[in-house]
């Protein structure tokens, strides 16, 4: 299932100016540098022994098990180019906004006499910096996926369904059954 948190993370990663290290040894050396040379902290982070970390750093082990390779790559990606990541988030939250491409089931709560039947829609919209800031701040604060999905639904409701306050006052949008979701900064 596609999650808002993962997709926001991918959008920010598109701003990287250098590629993430590919080999296990380079990734391990990067993590050790990030932890100020502490192989013990890296070992605890990855759930392996300190000696195994040292073997990767020295190049004696080159191919990690699939589970370790995934953990290693995820840990490196979350720490890679923090200043570039911060600038991209700041730019999206202050001037550029964020693009969203979503295919999901949208339901409505509206005034009496209108339809509230949910249906699948595919929308590609530019969200304002205000909405981008709310989403990125919530993600940084570590809110759960349901709250991020609710913030996304509120942003889509305002921008698309209520046309930035010009119509459909009081319409509440519910976003369920997300089939596809992508963000671009």
Backbone as JSON Lines, residues from 0, in Angstrom:
{"i":0,"aa":"X","n":[0.83,-1.18,0.0],"ca":[0.0,0.0,0.0],"c":[0.88,1.25,0.0]}
{"i":1,"aa":"X","n":[0.46,2.23,-0.72],"ca":[1.18,3.49,-0.83],"c":[0.87,4.33,0.41]}
{"i":2,"aa":"X","n":[1.91,4.91,1.03],"ca":[1.68,5.75,2.19],"c":[2.13,7.18,1.9]}
{"i":3,"aa":"X","n":[1.48,8.12,2.55],"ca":[1.8,9.54,2.37],"c":[3.21,9.81,2.87]}
{"i":4,"aa":"X","n":[3.57,9.23,4.0],"ca":[4.9,9.48,4.57],"c":[6.02,9.03,3.63]}
{"i":5,"aa":"X","n":[5.89,7.83,3.08],"ca":[6.92,7.33,2.16],"c":[7.01,8.2,0.91]}
{"i":6,"aa":"X","n":[5.87,8.61,0.38],"ca":[5.87,9.4,-0.84],"c":[6.42,10.8,-0.61]}
{"i":7,"aa":"X","n":[6.14,11.4,0.54],"ca":[6.75,12.69,0.86],"c":[8.26,12.54,0.97]}
{"i":8,"aa":"X","n":[8.7,11.45,1.58],"ca":[10.14,11.18,1.67],"c":[10.78,11.02,0.31]}
{"i":9,"aa":"X","n":[10.12,10.32,-0.6],"ca":[10.64,10.16,-1.96],"c":[10.71,11.5,-2.69]}
{"i":10,"aa":"X","n":[9.7,12.33,-2.48],"ca":[9.69,13.64,-3.14],"c":[10.88,14.49,-2.7]}
{"i":11,"aa":"X","n":[11.17,14.45,-1.41],"ca":[12.31,15.21,-0.89],"c":[13.62,14.62,-1.41]}
{"i":12,"aa":"X","n":[13.69,13.29,-1.54],"ca":[14.91,12.65,-2.03],"c":[15.2,12.99,-3.49]}
{"i":13,"aa":"X","n":[14.21,13.4,-4.24],"ca":[14.44,13.79,-5.62],"c":[15.28,15.06,-5.72]}
{"i":14,"aa":"X","n":[15.42,15.78,-4.63],"ca":[16.21,17.0,-4.62],"c":[17.7,16.73,-4.4]}
{"i":15,"aa":"X","n":[18.08,15.47,-4.14],"ca":[19.48,15.16,-3.89],"c":[20.34,15.6,-5.07]}
{"i":16,"aa":"X","n":[21.51,16.14,-4.75],"ca":[22.43,16.61,-5.79],"c":[23.5,15.57,-6.11]}
{"i":17,"aa":"X","n":[23.68,14.59,-5.25],"ca":[24.64,13.51,-5.48],"c":[23.94,12.19,-5.26]}
{"i":18,"aa":"X","n":[24.37,11.15,-5.96],"ca":[23.73,9.85,-5.77],"c":[24.09,9.25,-4.41]}
{"i":19,"aa":"X","n":[23.16,8.5,-3.88],"ca":[23.38,7.78,-2.62],"c":[24.4,6.67,-2.88]}
{"i":20,"aa":"X","n":[25.32,6.41,-1.94],"ca":[26.3,5.33,-2.13],"c":[25.61,4.01,-2.47]}
{"i":21,"aa":"X","n":[26.18,3.28,-3.42],"ca":[25.55,2.05,-3.9],"c":[26.06,0.8,-3.19]}
{"i":22,"aa":"X","n":[27.36,0.68,-3.02],"ca":[27.9,-0.56,-2.45],"c":[27.68,-0.6,-0.94]}
{"i":23,"aa":"X","n":[27.62,-1.81,-0.43],"ca":[27.42,-2.0,1.01],"c":[28.56,-1.41,1.81]}
{"i":24,"aa":"X","n":[29.78,-1.53,1.31],"ca":[30.94,-0.98,2.03],"c":[30.87,0.55,2.11]}
{"i":25,"aa":"X","n":[30.52,1.19,1.01],"ca":[30.4,2.65,1.0],"c":[29.27,3.11,1.9]}
{"i":26,"aa":"X","n":[28.16,2.38,1.88],"ca":[27.04,2.73,2.75],"c":[27.42,2.58,4.22]}
{"i":27,"aa":"X","n":[28.13,1.5,4.53],"ca":[28.53,1.26,5.92],"c":[29.53,2.34,6.37]}
{"i":28,"aa":"X","n":[30.5,2.68,5.51],"ca":[31.46,3.73,5.86],"c":[30.74,5.07,6.1]}
{"i":29,"aa":"X","n":[29.73,5.36,5.29],"ca":[28.96,6.59,5.47],"c":[28.27,6.6,6.83]}
{"i":30,"aa":"X","n":[27.63,5.49,7.19],"ca":[26.95,5.43,8.49],"c":[27.94,5.56,9.65]}
{"i":31,"aa":"X","n":[29.09,4.95,9.51],"ca":[30.1,5.06,10.57],"c":[30.55,6.52,10.71]}
{"i":32,"aa":"X","n":[30.75,7.22,9.58],"ca":[31.11,8.65,9.65],"c":[29.99,9.46,10.29]}
{"i":33,"aa":"X","n":[28.75,9.15,9.99],"ca":[27.62,9.87,10.56],"c":[27.53,9.67,12.07]}
{"i":34,"aa":"X","n":[28.0,8.53,12.55],"ca":[27.98,8.25,13.99],"c":[29.34,8.5,14.62]}
{"i":35,"aa":"X","n":[30.1,9.39,14.03],"ca":[31.4,9.84,14.55],"c":[32.36,8.68,14.81]}
{"i":36,"aa":"X","n":[32.38,7.73,13.89],"ca":[33.33,6.64,13.97],"c":[32.93,5.5,14.87]}
{"i":37,"aa":"X","n":[31.74,5.52,15.4],"ca":[31.31,4.48,16.33],"c":[30.71,3.3,15.57]}
{"i":38,"aa":"X","n":[31.49,2.24,15.45],"ca":[30.96,1.04,14.8],"c":[29.93,0.36,15.68]}
{"i":39,"aa":"X","n":[30.03,0.55,16.99],"ca":[29.07,-0.05,17.91],"c":[27.67,0.54,17.71]}
{"i":40,"aa":"X","n":[27.58,1.86,17.54],"ca":[26.27,2.5,17.32],"c":[25.65,2.04,16.0]}
{"i":41,"aa":"X","n":[26.47,1.91,14.96],"ca":[25.98,1.45,13.67],"c":[25.5,0.0,13.78]}
{"i":42,"aa":"X","n":[26.25,-0.8,14.51],"ca":[25.86,-2.21,14.7],"c":[24.51,-2.3,15.42]}
{"i":43,"aa":"X","n":[24.31,-1.51,16.45],"ca":[23.04,-1.51,17.17],"c":[21.91,-1.01,16.27]}
{"i":44,"aa":"X","n":[22.21,-0.02,15.46],"ca":[21.21,0.54,14.54],"c":[20.73,-0.51,13.53]}
{"i":45,"aa":"X","n":[21.66,-1.31,13.03],"ca":[21.34,-2.29,12.0],"c":[21.01,-3.67,12.54]}
{"i":46,"aa":"X","n":[21.25,-3.88,13.82],"ca":[20.96,-5.18,14.42],"c":[21.97,-6.25,14.04]}
{"i":47,"aa":"X","n":[23.23,-5.86,13.9],"ca":[24.3,-6.8,13.59],"c":[25.44,-6.6,14.59]}
{"i":48,"aa":"X","n":[26.48,-7.41,14.5],"ca":[27.59,-7.27,15.44],"c":[28.54,-6.16,15.0]}
{"i":49,"aa":"X","n":[29.28,-5.68,15.99],"ca":[30.26,-4.63,15.72],"c":[31.33,-5.15,14.75]}
{"i":50,"aa":"X","n":[31.71,-6.37,14.92],"ca":[32.74,-6.98,14.07],"c":[32.28,-7.05,12.61]}
{"i":51,"aa":"X","n":[31.01,-7.33,12.39],"ca":[30.47,-7.37,11.03],"c":[30.55,-6.0,10.39]}
{"i":52,"aa":"X","n":[30.23,-4.95,11.15],"ca":[30.35,-3.58,10.63],"c":[31.79,-3.31,10.23]}
{"i":53,"aa":"X","n":[32.74,-3.69,11.07],"ca":[34.15,-3.47,10.77],"c":[34.58,-4.21,9.5]}
{"i":54,"aa":"X","n":[34.04,-5.4,9.29],"ca":[34.37,-6.17,8.08],"c":[33.85,-5.48,6.83]}
{"i":55,"aa":"X","n":[32.66,-4.9,6.9],"ca":[32.13,-4.16,5.75],"c":[32.96,-2.91,5.48]}
{"i":56,"aa":"X","n":[33.36,-2.22,6.53],"ca":[34.15,-0.99,6.38],"c":[35.5,-1.3,5.73]}
{"i":57,"aa":"X","n":[36.12,-2.41,6.11],"ca":[37.42,-2.79,5.56],"c":[37.32,-3.47,4.2]}
{"i":58,"aa":"X","n":[36.11,-3.81,3.78],"ca":[35.92,-4.44,2.47],"c":[36.04,-5.94,2.47]}
{"i":59,"aa":"X","n":[36.06,-6.57,3.62],"ca":[36.17,-8.02,3.68],"c":[34.84,-8.71,3.37]}
{"i":60,"aa":"X","n":[33.74,-8.03,3.66],"ca":[32.42,-8.53,3.27],"c":[31.87,-7.52,2.27]}
{"i":61,"aa":"X","n":[31.39,-8.03,1.15],"ca":[30.91,-7.13,0.1],"c":[29.42,-7.25,-0.16]}
{"i":62,"aa":"X","n":[28.85,-8.41,0.07],"ca":[27.46,-8.67,-0.28],"c":[26.63,-8.95,0.98]}
{"i":63,"aa":"X","n":[25.78,-8.02,1.4],"ca":[24.96,-8.28,2.6],"c":[23.76,-9.16,2.27]}
{"i":64,"aa":"X","n":[23.22,-9.77,3.31],"ca":[21.97,-10.52,3.15],"c":[20.88,-9.53,2.71]}
{"i":65,"aa":"X","n":[19.86,-10.0,2.02],"ca":[18.82,-9.08,1.5],"c":[18.17,-8.21,2.58]}
{"i":66,"aa":"X","n":[17.91,-8.8,3.74],"ca":[17.28,-8.06,4.82],"c":[18.2,-6.93,5.32]}
{"i":67,"aa":"X","n":[19.47,-7.24,5.49],"ca":[20.43,-6.24,5.93],"c":[20.63,-5.18,4.84]}
{"i":68,"aa":"X","n":[20.67,-5.59,3.59],"ca":[20.85,-4.64,2.49],"c":[19.72,-3.61,2.48]}
{"i":69,"aa":"X","n":[18.51,-4.06,2.73],"ca":[17.36,-3.14,2.76],"c":[17.47,-2.17,3.93]}
{"i":70,"aa":"X","n":[17.77,-2.7,5.12],"ca":[17.93,-1.83,6.3],"c":[19.04,-0.83,6.1]}
{"i":71,"aa":"X","n":[20.16,-1.29,5.54],"ca":[21.32,-0.44,5.33],"c":[20.98,0.69,4.36]}
{"i":72,"aa":"X","n":[20.34,0.35,3.25],"ca":[19.99,1.37,2.27],"c":[18.99,2.38,2.85]}
{"i":73,"aa":"X","n":[18.01,1.91,3.6],"ca":[17.04,2.82,4.2],"c":[17.68,3.77,5.2]}
{"i":74,"aa":"X","n":[18.6,3.26,6.01],"ca":[19.27,4.12,6.99],"c":[20.14,5.17,6.31]}
{"i":75,"aa":"X","n":[20.81,4.79,5.23],"ca":[21.64,5.75,4.51],"c":[20.75,6.8,3.85]}
{"i":76,"aa":"X","n":[19.67,6.39,3.2],"ca":[18.77,7.33,2.53],"c":[18.16,8.34,3.5]}
{"i":77,"aa":"X","n":[17.84,7.91,4.72],"ca":[17.23,8.84,5.67],"c":[18.23,9.88,6.18]}
{"i":78,"aa":"X","n":[19.52,9.6,6.06],"ca":[20.54,10.53,6.55],"c":[21.26,11.28,5.43]}
{"i":79,"aa":"X","n":[21.05,10.91,4.19],"ca":[21.81,11.45,3.07],"c":[21.44,12.9,2.8]}
{"i":80,"aa":"X","n":[22.43,13.75,2.65],"ca":[22.33,15.16,2.32],"c":[21.25,15.9,3.12]}
{"i":81,"aa":"X","n":[21.43,16.02,4.42],"ca":[20.41,16.66,5.25],"c":[20.19,18.15,4.91]}
{"i":82,"aa":"X","n":[21.23,18.85,4.49],"ca":[21.06,20.27,4.16],"c":[20.28,20.44,2.87]}
{"i":83,"aa":"X","n":[20.55,19.59,1.89],"ca":[19.79,19.65,0.63],"c":[18.34,19.32,0.9]}
{"i":84,"aa":"X","n":[18.12,18.33,1.73],"ca":[16.75,17.93,2.1],"c":[16.03,19.09,2.8]}
{"i":85,"aa":"X","n":[16.7,19.75,3.73],"ca":[16.1,20.87,4.46],"c":[15.78,22.04,3.53]}
{"i":86,"aa":"X","n":[16.68,22.34,2.59],"ca":[16.42,23.43,1.63],"c":[15.22,23.11,0.75]}
{"i":87,"aa":"X","n":[15.11,21.87,0.3],"ca":[13.99,21.47,-0.56],"c":[12.67,21.59,0.21]}
{"i":88,"aa":"X","n":[12.66,21.16,1.45],"ca":[11.45,21.27,2.26],"c":[11.09,22.72,2.51]}
{"i":89,"aa":"X","n":[12.09,23.55,2.79],"ca":[11.85,24.97,3.04],"c":[11.32,25.67,1.79]}
{"i":90,"aa":"X","n":[11.87,25.35,0.65],"ca":[11.43,25.95,-0.61],"c":[9.98,25.55,-0.91]}
{"i":91,"aa":"X","n":[9.64,24.29,-0.68],"ca":[8.27,23.82,-0.93],"c":[7.29,24.49,0.03]}
{"i":92,"aa":"X","n":[7.72,24.69,1.28],"ca":[6.84,25.26,2.29],"c":[6.72,26.77,2.21]}
{"i":93,"aa":"X","n":[7.64,27.43,1.51],"ca":[7.6,28.89,1.49],"c":[7.23,29.47,0.13]}
{"i":94,"aa":"X","n":[7.7,28.88,-0.97],"ca":[7.45,29.51,-2.26],"c":[6.89,28.59,-3.33]}
{"i":95,"aa":"X","n":[7.41,27.39,-3.46],"ca":[7.08,26.53,-4.6],"c":[5.81,25.71,-4.43]}
{"i":96,"aa":"X","n":[5.52,25.28,-3.23],"ca":[4.41,24.36,-3.03],"c":[4.81,22.95,-3.41]}
{"i":97,"aa":"X","n":[3.82,22.11,-3.64],"ca":[4.08,20.71,-3.93],"c":[3.04,20.21,-4.93]}
{"i":98,"aa":"X","n":[3.46,19.36,-5.85],"ca":[2.54,18.74,-6.8],"c":[2.12,17.39,-6.23]}
{"i":99,"aa":"X","n":[0.85,17.08,-6.42],"ca":[0.34,15.79,-5.97],"c":[-0.37,15.12,-7.14]}
{"i":100,"aa":"X","n":[-0.1,13.86,-7.3],"ca":[-0.77,13.03,-8.3],"c":[-1.34,11.86,-7.53]}
{"i":101,"aa":"X","n":[-2.67,11.81,-7.44],"ca":[-3.31,10.81,-6.6],"c":[-4.45,10.13,-7.35]}
{"i":102,"aa":"X","n":[-4.54,8.84,-7.16],"ca":[-5.69,8.08,-7.64],"c":[-6.24,7.35,-6.42]}
{"i":103,"aa":"X","n":[-7.45,7.73,-6.04],"ca":[-8.03,7.19,-4.82],"c":[-9.55,7.34,-4.85]}
{"i":104,"aa":"X","n":[-10.17,6.75,-3.86],"ca":[-11.61,6.88,-3.7],"c":[-11.87,8.11,-2.84]}
{"i":105,"aa":"X","n":[-12.67,9.03,-3.36],"ca":[-13.04,10.25,-2.65],"c":[-14.5,10.16,-2.23]}
{"i":106,"aa":"X","n":[-14.76,10.43,-0.97],"ca":[-16.11,10.5,-0.45],"c":[-16.35,11.92,0.06]}
{"i":107,"aa":"X","n":[-17.61,12.28,0.24],"ca":[-17.95,13.65,0.59],"c":[-18.96,13.69,1.72]}
{"i":108,"aa":"X","n":[-18.9,14.74,2.48],"ca":[-19.94,15.07,3.42],"c":[-20.37,16.47,3.04]}
{"i":109,"aa":"X","n":[-21.58,16.6,2.53],"ca":[-22.02,17.89,1.99],"c":[-23.42,18.21,2.5]}
{"i":110,"aa":"X","n":[-23.94,19.34,2.04],"ca":[-25.27,19.8,2.42],"c":[-26.32,18.8,1.94]}
{"i":111,"aa":"X","n":[-27.48,18.84,2.58],"ca":[-28.57,17.95,2.21],"c":[-28.99,18.18,0.77]}
{"i":112,"aa":"X","n":[-29.34,17.11,0.09],"ca":[-29.77,17.22,-1.3],"c":[-28.67,17.02,-2.31]}
{"i":113,"aa":"X","n":[-27.43,16.94,-1.86],"ca":[-26.32,16.71,-2.79],"c":[-25.85,15.27,-2.64]}
{"i":114,"aa":"X","n":[-25.13,14.81,-3.62],"ca":[-24.66,13.42,-3.59],"c":[-23.43,13.3,-2.71]}
{"i":115,"aa":"X","n":[-23.36,12.23,-1.97],"ca":[-22.17,11.97,-1.16],"c":[-21.59,10.61,-1.49]}
{"i":116,"aa":"X","n":[-21.98,10.07,-2.64],"ca":[-21.49,8.76,-3.05],"c":[-20.01,8.87,-3.43]}
{"i":117,"aa":"X","n":[-19.21,7.98,-2.87],"ca":[-17.78,8.03,-3.15],"c":[-17.48,7.37,-4.49]}
{"i":118,"aa":"X","n":[-16.38,7.84,-5.12],"ca":[-15.96,7.24,-6.37],"c":[-14.46,7.46,-6.55]}
{"i":119,"aa":"X","n":[-13.9,6.66,-7.41],"ca":[-12.46,6.75,-7.66],"c":[-12.2,7.89,-8.64]}
{"i":120,"aa":"X","n":[-11.24,8.72,-8.28],"ca":[-10.82,9.83,-9.14],"c":[-9.31,9.82,-9.26]}
{"i":121,"aa":"X","n":[-8.83,10.38,-10.36],"ca":[-7.4,10.57,-10.57],"c":[-7.17,12.07,-10.7]}
{"i":122,"aa":"X","n":[-6.44,12.65,-9.75],"ca":[-6.21,14.1,-9.72],"c":[-4.72,14.39,-9.74]}
{"i":123,"aa":"X","n":[-4.34,15.41,-10.49],"ca":[-2.99,15.95,-10.47],"c":[-3.13,17.44,-10.23]}
{"i":124,"aa":"X","n":[-2.65,17.9,-9.08],"ca":[-2.86,19.29,-8.67],"c":[-1.6,19.87,-8.05]}
{"i":125,"aa":"X","n":[-1.52,21.19,-8.1],"ca":[-0.47,21.92,-7.38],"c":[-1.06,22.38,-6.06]}
{"i":126,"aa":"X","n":[-0.43,21.98,-4.98],"ca":[-0.86,22.43,-3.66],"c":[-0.04,23.66,-3.28]}
{"i":127,"aa":"X","n":[-0.67,24.59,-2.63],"ca":[0.0,25.84,-2.25],"c":[1.08,25.57,-1.21]}
{"i":128,"aa":"X","n":[1.99,26.53,-1.04],"ca":[3.02,26.38,0.0],"c":[2.44,26.17,1.39]}
{"i":129,"aa":"X","n":[1.27,26.74,1.65],"ca":[0.62,26.58,2.96],"c":[0.28,25.11,3.2]}
{"i":130,"aa":"X","n":[-0.29,24.46,2.2],"ca":[-0.63,23.04,2.35],"c":[0.63,22.18,2.39]}
{"i":131,"aa":"X","n":[1.62,22.54,1.59],"ca":[2.89,21.8,1.6],"c":[3.54,21.9,2.98]}
{"i":132,"aa":"X","n":[3.51,23.08,3.56],"ca":[4.11,23.27,4.89],"c":[3.4,22.42,5.93]}
{"i":133,"aa":"X","n":[2.06,22.37,5.88],"ca":[1.31,21.56,6.84],"c":[1.68,20.08,6.71]}
{"i":134,"aa":"X","n":[1.76,19.59,5.47],"ca":[2.1,18.18,5.26],"c":[3.52,17.87,5.71]}
{"i":135,"aa":"X","n":[4.47,18.7,5.3],"ca":[5.87,18.45,5.63],"c":[6.13,18.6,7.13]}
{"i":136,"aa":"X","n":[5.49,19.58,7.76],"ca":[5.65,19.75,9.21],"c":[5.06,18.57,9.98]}
{"i":137,"aa":"X","n":[3.91,18.1,9.52],"ca":[3.29,16.95,10.17],"c":[4.16,15.71,10.02]}
{"i":138,"aa":"X","n":[4.74,15.53,8.84],"ca":[5.62,14.38,8.62],"c":[6.85,14.48,9.52]}
{"i":139,"aa":"X","n":[7.43,15.68,9.61],"ca":[8.62,15.88,10.45],"c":[8.29,15.66,11.93]}
{"i":140,"aa":"X","n":[7.06,15.98,12.33],"ca":[6.66,15.8,13.72],"c":[6.36,14.34,14.05]}
{"i":141,"aa":"X","n":[6.27,13.5,13.01],"ca":[6.07,12.08,13.24],"c":[4.62,11.67,13.46]}
{"i":142,"aa":"X","n":[3.68,12.43,12.89],"ca":[2.27,12.05,13.05],"c":[2.01,10.76,12.29]}
{"i":143,"aa":"X","n":[0.94,10.06,12.66],"ca":[0.66,8.77,12.04],"c":[0.08,8.94,10.63]}
{"i":144,"aa":"X","n":[0.01,7.83,9.93],"ca":[-0.41,7.83,8.52],"c":[-1.84,8.33,8.35]}
{"i":145,"aa":"X","n":[-2.73,8.01,9.27],"ca":[-4.13,8.46,9.17],"c":[-4.23,9.98,9.2]}
{"i":146,"aa":"X","n":[-3.44,10.62,10.06],"ca":[-3.46,12.08,10.13],"c":[-2.86,12.7,8.87]}
{"i":147,"aa":"X","n":[-1.8,12.1,8.33],"ca":[-1.23,12.6,7.08],"c":[-2.24,12.46,5.94]}
{"i":148,"aa":"X","n":[-2.96,11.36,5.92],"ca":[-3.98,11.15,4.9],"c":[-5.12,12.16,5.05]}
{"i":149,"aa":"X","n":[-5.47,12.48,6.29],"ca":[-6.51,13.49,6.54],"c":[-6.04,14.87,6.09]}
{"i":150,"aa":"X","n":[-4.8,15.23,6.37],"ca":[-4.26,16.51,5.9],"c":[-4.25,16.59,4.38]}
{"i":151,"aa":"X","n":[-3.91,15.48,3.73],"ca":[-3.91,15.43,2.27],"c":[-5.33,15.62,1.74]}
{"i":152,"aa":"X","n":[-6.29,14.96,2.38],"ca":[-7.69,15.11,1.96],"c":[-8.18,16.54,2.15]}
{"i":153,"aa":"X","n":[-7.81,17.18,3.24],"ca":[-8.19,18.57,3.47],"c":[-7.59,19.49,2.4]}
{"i":154,"aa":"X","n":[-6.33,19.25,2.05],"ca":[-5.69,20.07,1.02],"c":[-6.37,19.87,-0.33]}
{"i":155,"aa":"X","n":[-6.64,18.63,-0.68],"ca":[-7.33,18.36,-1.96],"c":[-8.74,18.92,-1.95]}
{"i":156,"aa":"X","n":[-9.43,18.84,-0.81],"ca":[-10.77,19.4,-0.7],"c":[-10.77,20.89,-0.93]}
{"i":157,"aa":"X","n":[-9.82,21.57,-0.35],"ca":[-9.74,23.03,-0.51],"c":[-9.37,23.42,-1.93]}
{"i":158,"aa":"X","n":[-8.34,22.8,-2.48],"ca":[-7.83,23.21,-3.79],"c":[-8.73,22.77,-4.93]}
{"i":159,"aa":"X","n":[-9.18,21.54,-4.92],"ca":[-9.93,21.02,-6.06],"c":[-11.44,21.14,-5.89]}
{"i":160,"aa":"X","n":[-11.95,20.61,-4.8],"ca":[-13.4,20.52,-4.65],"c":[-14.04,21.85,-4.23]}
{"i":161,"aa":"X","n":[-13.36,22.63,-3.4],"ca":[-13.93,23.92,-2.97],"c":[-13.33,25.09,-3.75]}
{"i":162,"aa":"X","n":[-12.4,24.81,-4.66],"ca":[-11.77,25.82,-5.51],"c":[-11.27,27.01,-4.69]}
{"i":163,"aa":"X","n":[-10.5,26.7,-3.66],"ca":[-9.91,27.7,-2.76],"c":[-10.95,28.62,-2.14]}
{"i":164,"aa":"X","n":[-12.08,28.05,-1.74],"ca":[-13.12,28.81,-1.04],"c":[-14.13,29.49,-1.94]}
{"i":165,"aa":"X","n":[-14.09,29.25,-3.23],"ca":[-15.02,29.92,-4.15],"c":[-16.34,29.19,-4.31]}
{"i":166,"aa":"X","n":[-16.4,27.9,-3.95],"ca":[-17.64,27.15,-4.11],"c":[-17.68,26.0,-3.11]}
{"i":167,"aa":"X","n":[-18.8,25.31,-3.06],"ca":[-19.01,24.12,-2.24],"c":[-18.59,24.33,-0.78]}
{"i":168,"aa":"X","n":[-19.08,25.41,-0.2],"ca":[-18.76,25.69,1.2],"c":[-19.34,24.59,2.09]}
{"i":169,"aa":"X","n":[-18.58,24.17,3.06],"ca":[-19.03,23.14,3.98],"c":[-18.79,21.72,3.5]}
{"i":170,"aa":"X","n":[-18.24,21.56,2.3],"ca":[-17.97,20.23,1.76],"c":[-16.75,19.65,2.46]}
{"i":171,"aa":"X","n":[-16.91,18.48,3.04],"ca":[-15.8,17.77,3.67],"c":[-15.42,16.59,2.8]}
{"i":172,"aa":"X","n":[-14.14,16.44,2.52],"ca":[-13.66,15.39,1.63],"c":[-13.01,14.29,2.45]}
{"i":173,"aa":"X","n":[-13.32,13.07,2.1],"ca":[-12.72,11.9,2.74],"c":[-11.94,11.13,1.68]}
{"i":174,"aa":"X","n":[-10.71,10.82,1.98],"ca":[-9.82,10.13,1.04],"c":[-9.61,8.7,1.55]}
{"i":175,"aa":"X","n":[-10.04,7.72,0.76],"ca":[-9.88,6.31,1.16],"c":[-9.39,5.52,-0.04]}
{"i":176,"aa":"X","n":[-9.0,4.31,0.18],"ca":[-8.58,3.4,-0.88],"c":[-7.59,4.06,-1.84]}
{"i":177,"aa":"X","n":[-6.47,4.49,-1.33],"ca":[-5.45,5.13,-2.16],"c":[-4.81,4.08,-3.05]}
{"i":178,"aa":"X","n":[-4.98,4.23,-4.35],"ca":[-4.41,3.3,-5.31],"c":[-3.01,3.72,-5.74]}
{"i":179,"aa":"X","n":[-2.83,5.02,-5.94],"ca":[-1.54,5.55,-6.35],"c":[-1.4,6.95,-5.79]}
{"i":180,"aa":"X","n":[-0.19,7.3,-5.38],"ca":[0.07,8.61,-4.8],"c":[1.51,8.99,-5.07]}
{"i":181,"aa":"X","n":[1.72,10.2,-5.58],"ca":[3.08,10.7,-5.81],"c":[3.1,12.19,-5.5]}
{"i":182,"aa":"X","n":[4.19,12.62,-4.9],"ca":[4.43,14.04,-4.65],"c":[5.68,14.46,-5.42]}
{"i":183,"aa":"X","n":[5.7,15.7,-5.87],"ca":[6.88,16.29,-6.49],"c":[7.06,17.69,-5.93]}
{"i":184,"aa":"X","n":[8.27,17.98,-5.49],"ca":[8.56,19.33,-4.97],"c":[8.9,20.26,-6.11]}
